[in-house]
Amino acid sequence: MSHKKEKNTSTLLLAVIIILLLIIAVWGFFLGKNMNSSNVIAPQIVAPEDITVTVIDDKRCTACQTSGLISQLKTLPALASATFEVKDFSDKWVEEFLTDNNIKVLPAIMFNTNAVDPGINTYLTPISSGEYSLQVGASFDPFAQRSDKGFLLLDIEKLNSIKKESYIKWNTDAKVTWIEYSDLECPYCAKLHNSDTPKELQEKYNDTMNIAFNHFPLTQIHKNAQIWAEILECVWEEKWSDTFYTLMETAFAEEKSTKSFLISEAVKLWANEENLNKCLDEWRYTDKVTNQMNTWNATFGVTGTPWNVLINNETWEYEVISWAYPTDAFETIIDKLLAE
């Protein structure tokens, strides 16, 4: 009886040991699998000194601000020790490289790896060469037909059409026209106007330059932009250019342009409130604002605001400068447009 009990105890102990060994084996298998999976999901970040950033610029582009862009990239800790190489579109291999990698606008920024800081690699796109492209501030088309000074050329009929549909401020016969595509709810447009850039440019160039404000309401993110554009149109019909531009500047200065605010401000400028409301109720300028957006998107590639186009009315040369750049960025382009 004692012998049988002893045998059963040995059998039970053996079974417990086998189960423990199985548990340890299974635990070890899954631990190793998870470690391997971790290595796949989170590869080691490349050291900054092993990162090469190639920047392709075009010396004809006066608004690319490439040097400033490079300076900003170098301030990022992940790129503190990276190697930066700058190439120009005129270099013999660059045009073919851009074509092969379907890069159509400059400046182009390429990384030799995407194993960089997660804050950067989120915006990296693989390209055919095996590098990774970072599309930041790229809007200059190096393949487009240009003048000897590097400016794009505008068809004269298109230029006349733009002038006909624009409300021109200052000298209508000026050599240079600044067209601003904007909407009253755009904070960066307000930043541009509140920085006194229009005033500073007018003081410097006087009768040599005029300005034309055109509507480009970003209705997907600015819910009031369309109706505000229509209010400006109704004000133009009612009181002409001085009131139009004064109301526009007031809207940007206050940055609180509700429908009632704009109408009350227009009335202070001697517009007729009843006529304004009737104009809006009849949707008199809805189609005009929408059609302007479609036309300018096709002509100048307008996609955001503020989108500025500087045009030489005599040579038909023009340059696009998007965003709220400081006065000197505008001056650089205007001076080049005016140069003989």
Buried (B, 14 or more C-beta within 10 A) or exposed (E): EEEEEEEEEEEEEEEEEEEEEEEEEEEEEEEEEEEEEEEEEEEEBBEBEBBBBBBBBBEBBBBBBBEEBBEEBEEBEBBEEBEBEEBBBEEEEBBEBBEEBEBBBBBBBBBBBBBBBEEBBEEBEEBEBEBBBBEEBBBBBBEEEBBEBBBBBBEEEEBEEBBEBBBBBBBEEBBBBBBBBBBBBBEEBBBBBEBEBBEBBBEBBEEBBBBBBBBBBBBEEBEBBBBBBBBBBBBBBBBEBEBBBBBBBBBBEEEEBEBEBBBEBBEEBEBBEEBBBEBBEEEBBBEBBBEBBEBBBEBBBBEBBBBBBBBBBEBBBBBBBBBBBEBEBBBBBBEBBBEE
